[in-house]
């Protein structure tokens, strides 16, 4: 049912009477599922927030461990849009031996993305 609700939400504008009915159906569904309806825009915003938080954590870890992080490295990290890659880099930032090693890993990890 949620797929149908999202499709309707995305594809058409409903008359006021149907909007009220639609909202009531969504509320009923949310209560039945014990979760609220999340629009695609909210989902995308949440995903982007998670990406940005992970990017920020990577940079903060590198700064804490090694001091100043080159702006080029910060730029590359901030351009990564794949959460799984960011999570791998996050772990590496914690365990890697030097900033130079991290830069090499970053170059290797992103060379296929361009």
N, C-alpha and C positions, 0 to 999 in steps of 0.2 A: 504494500500500500504506500509506503514512504516514497518509492520511486515514482508512483503516479502523482503524489502530492508535489514532489519536486518538479516534475514535468509541467504540471499545471501552473505552478508558481513561476516557472521560467518562461512558458510559452504564451500565456494569455492574461489579459486584464479582465477581471470578473465584474459584473454589475454589483452594486452595493449589497443587495439582498443575498447574492451568492457568496460575496466576500464574508458576510457574517456566518453563513452556513459553513463555508470552508474553514474559517477560523475555529468554529466549534468542533468540526471534525478533527482538525489538527490537535486541539486541546484534548479531545477524547482519546486520540491515538497516543499522545504524549503521556497521558495519565495511565493508559493501559500498558505502555511500554516502560513507564517510569523514567522517561527521558524526554527532553524537549526537542522540538524540531530544529535542526541546524541547517540554515540555508547554505547554498554553495559558496556564497560570498563570505559567510562566517567561517566556513571550513577552509577556504583559501587563505583568509587572514590568519587563522590559527596555524596553518602550515608555514606561512611566511614568518610568523612570529617565532616558531620553533627553529626555522633555518637561521634567522638573525640572532637568536639567543645562542645557538651553537657556534656561529661565527664569532660572536663576542667572547664566548668562553675560550675558544681556541686562542684568540689574540691575547686575552688576559693571562692565560696560562703561560704563553710564550714570554710575555712581558715580565711576569713574576719570576720565571726561571732564568731568562737570559738578558733581561733589560730591554733596551730599545729594539723594537721589531721593525725591519725595513719597510718603508711605505709600499714598496712593490709587493712584498709578501702579504701585507694587510689588504691591498687591492685584490690580489688573486683570491685570497680566502673569502673576501666579501662578494666576489663574483660567482662563487660556487653555489649552484642551486639544487644539488643532489644531497639529500639528508644522509644517505648511507656513506657517502664519501666524507662529508663533514664529520660524521661520527667516528670514522676511521682516523681522520686527522686529529680529532679531539684526543683520542686515546694515544696517538703518537706524540702529541704535544706534551703529554704527561710523562711519557717514558723515554723519549728520544734523547740522545746524548748531547746534541748541540743545535744551535740555530741553523748552522750550515747544513746539517743532516736533514733538518726539517725542510729547509728550502729545497734541497734535492728531492726529497719525497714529494713535496708540493708540486715541483716541476714535473716529475714522473706521473703523478696522479692526474694532473690537469692537461698534459700534453695531448692526449687523445680527444679532449673535450673541445678543442678549438677548431 
